[in-house]
Structures are given as C-alpha cells and as structure tokens.
Amino acid sequence: MKAAYEAFEDENLPKLKQEHPSLRLSQLKQLLKKEWMKSPANPFNKPTKAYNETGNLKQNNLPEEKDSEDED
C-alpha cells in the first residue's frame, strides 16, 4: 500500500502544485490524501467479495443421493 501511495504522490503532487501554487507542502499533502482516499489506484477501493459470497460456485455441490426404490 505504501508503494502505491508513493507512486500516486509522485504522479499527482506536481499537478496539485500547479493548481495551487500558494499552498504549503503540508496543505498540498492533505489535498493529495483526500484524493487518494477516493482514487481507484488505492488498493482499499478495489471491489471485494464478502467472505460468505459464493459467486458462480454451486452452494450444494454434493452428489445427489439415489432413491432406494430405483435400485430394486
């Protein structure tokens, strides 16, 4: 996560400096952090599945039982 944030910072900090030349570095980093929290580059913003979500898997993938009447 730290590497992803540093890459995001390297890419976006110069843009923020151009947009807000009068701000201090600490203020720029605050803006950068706000953008990072919403960014799709943030690994925490990736869609995840719930621990109990089955997806495409069958929930009952046990073999079906044969009726005892059919075997007679």
Secondary structure as the mmCIF struct_conf table of DSSP 4:
data_model
#
loop_
_struct_conf.conf_type_id
_struct_conf.id
_struct_conf.beg_label_comp_id
_struct_conf.beg_label_asym_id
_struct_conf.beg_label_seq_id
_struct_conf.end_label_comp_id
_struct_conf.end_label_asym_id
_struct_conf.end_label_seq_id
HELX_RH_AL_P HELX_RH_AL_P1 LYS A 2 GLU A 19
TURN_TY1_P TURN_TY1_P1 PRO A 21 SER A 22
BEND BEND1 LEU A 23 LEU A 23
HELX_RH_AL_P HELX_RH_AL_P2 LEU A 25 LYS A 38
TURN_TY1_P TURN_TY1_P2 PRO A 40 ALA A 41
BEND BEND2 ASN A 42 ASN A 42
HELX_RH_3T_P HELX_RH_3T_P1 PRO A 43 ASN A 45
BEND BEND3 LYS A 46 LYS A 46
TURN_TY1_P TURN_TY1_P3 TYR A 51 ASN A 52
TURN_TY1_P TURN_TY1_P4 GLY A 55 ASN A 56
BEND BEND4 LEU A 57 LEU A 57
BEND BEND5 GLN A 59 GLN A 59
BEND BEND6 LEU A 62 LEU A 62
HELX_LH_PP_P HELX_LH_PP_P1 PRO A 63 ASP A 67
HELX_RH_AL_P HELX_RH_AL_P3 SER A 68 GLU A 71
#
